[in-house]
């Protein structure tokens, strides 16, 4: 299996197991909540390279969030918007697949005792596309790729993991 390294403002060089442990600790600290686990990727061309940032964002709805990022550089400038959006979607899917059914079961165990109090976990892929602008023609193709995985796809303006969090670090 390929090594994936993540970082945030507090930590560097986290492997996926480290990320998962941070997510578990964040949920264990306050399990009586709605949690939204969002994964989204944004990209930016820099000279002859294109930088992709994938965000993993766990929102404790109304009570804060924890997140981290993954950086990947393609050593060529991507000028095709279709290729760029397709790669962003693929990179988000790749990270979402690290959350195996076993991982998701572990997360659900934290909140299960509080389900009657409204505790809930939602997993989404946030796509940096929307109904306005040039990316609107990709909505059906990209959202279908996410739905085929059994996940919820969000587009702008609801795709904050890609269009806000990841976007901030592509510059």
C-alpha positions in Angstrom: 0.0 0.0 0.0 1.2 3.5 -0.8 2.3 5.8 2.0 0.1 8.9 2.5 1.4 11.8 4.5 -0.8 14.5 6.0 -0.1 17.7 7.9 -1.9 20.6 9.6 -0.7 23.6 11.5 0.1 21.5 14.6 1.6 18.4 13.1 3.7 17.2 10.1 4.3 13.8 8.5 1.2 12.1 9.8 0.4 8.8 8.3 -3.2 7.7 7.7 -3.1 5.7 11.0 -2.2 9.0 12.8 -5.0 10.9 11.1 -7.5 8.2 12.0 -6.3 8.2 15.6 -6.8 12.1 15.8 -10.3 11.7 14.3 -11.1 9.0 16.9 -9.9 11.2 19.8 -11.8 14.2 18.5 -15.0 12.1 18.3 -14.5 10.4 21.7 -14.1 13.7 23.4 -17.7 14.7 22.6 -19.6 11.8 21.1 -23.1 13.3 21.5 -22.9 15.3 18.3 -23.5 15.3 14.6 -20.2 14.8 12.8 -19.5 15.6 9.2 -16.4 13.9 7.7 -15.6 15.7 4.5 -12.9 15.0 2.0 -12.1 17.5 -0.8 -9.3 18.4 -3.2 -8.4 21.6 -4.9 -5.5 22.4 -7.3 -3.4 25.3 -8.6 -0.9 25.4 -11.4 2.6 26.8 -10.4 4.9 27.3 -13.3 5.4 23.8 -14.9 3.8 22.0 -11.9 0.3 21.5 -10.6 -0.2 21.3 -6.9 -3.1 19.3 -5.5 -4.2 19.7 -1.8 -6.6 17.2 -0.4 -8.4 18.1 2.8 -9.7 15.8 5.4 -12.1 17.8 7.6 -14.1 16.5 10.6 -16.7 19.0 11.6 -18.4 18.6 15.0 -21.4 20.5 13.8 -21.8 23.7 15.8 -18.8 22.9 18.0 -15.6 23.1 16.1 -13.6 20.9 13.7 -10.3 19.0 13.2 -8.6 18.8 9.8 -5.5 17.9 7.9 -4.1 18.2 4.4 -2.3 16.1 1.9 0.0 17.7 -0.7 0.6 16.1 -4.1 2.5 17.7 -7.0 2.1 16.6 -10.7 5.2 17.7 -12.5 3.4 19.3 -15.4 1.0 22.1 -15.9 -2.5 20.9 -16.3 -4.3 23.2 -18.6 -7.3 21.0 -19.3 -10.1 21.8 -16.9 -11.6 18.4 -17.4 -8.4 16.6 -16.5 -7.8 18.9 -13.5 -11.3 18.3 -12.1 -11.1 14.6 -12.8 -7.8 14.3 -10.9 -9.1 16.4 -8.0 -12.1 14.0 -7.8 -9.8 10.9 -8.1 -7.5 12.1 -5.3 -10.5 12.7 -3.0 -11.8 9.2 -3.8 -8.4 7.8 -3.1 -8.3 9.2 0.4 -12.0 8.3 1.1 -11.1 4.7 0.3 -8.6 4.7 3.2 -11.7 4.9 5.5 -12.5 1.2 5.2 -15.8 -0.3 6.5 -13.8 -1.3 9.6 -12.7 2.3 10.2 -16.2 3.6 9.7 -17.5 1.0 12.1 -15.0 2.1 14.7 -16.2 5.7 14.3 -19.8 4.8 14.5 -19.2 2.9 17.8 -18.3 6.1 19.5 -21.6 7.8 18.7 -23.9 4.7 18.7 -24.8 5.0 22.4 -26.0 8.5 21.7 -27.9 8.0 18.5 -31.3 8.6 20.2 -29.9 12.0 21.3 -29.1 12.9 17.7 -25.5 11.8 17.4 -24.8 11.0 13.8 -21.9 10.6 11.3 -22.0 11.7 7.7 -19.2 11.2 5.2 -19.1 13.4 2.1 -16.8 14.1 -0.8 -16.6 17.8 -1.6 -16.0 18.7 -5.2 -14.6 22.0 -6.4 -17.3 22.4 -9.0 -20.6 24.3 -9.1 -23.6 25.4 -11.1 -21.9 28.7 -12.1 -18.8 29.0 -14.3 -16.9 26.5 -16.4 -17.1 23.6 -14.1 -20.9 23.1 -14.3 -20.5 20.7 -17.3 -18.7 18.3 -15.0 -21.3 18.0 -12.2 -23.1 14.9 -13.4 -19.9 12.9 -14.3 -18.1 13.7 -11.0 -21.1 13.4 -8.7 -21.9 10.0 -10.2 -18.4 8.8 -9.5 -18.9 9.7 -5.9 -22.4 8.2 -5.7 -21.0 4.9 -7.2 -18.8 4.7 -4.1 -21.9 4.9 -1.9 -21.0 8.4 -0.7 -22.6 11.8 -0.8 -21.2 14.4 -3.2 -21.3 18.1 -2.4 -20.7 20.9 -4.9 -20.2 24.6 -4.4 -21.3 26.4 -2.3 -21.6 23.4 0.1 -18.2 21.9 -0.8 -16.1 23.8 1.8 -13.5 21.1 2.3 -12.4 21.6 -1.4 -13.4 25.2 -2.2 -12.3 26.8 1.1 -10.0 24.6 3.3 -8.0 22.9 0.5 -8.1 26.0 -1.7 -6.4 28.1 1.0 -3.3 25.9 0.8 -3.0 25.6 -3.0 -1.7 29.1 -3.4 
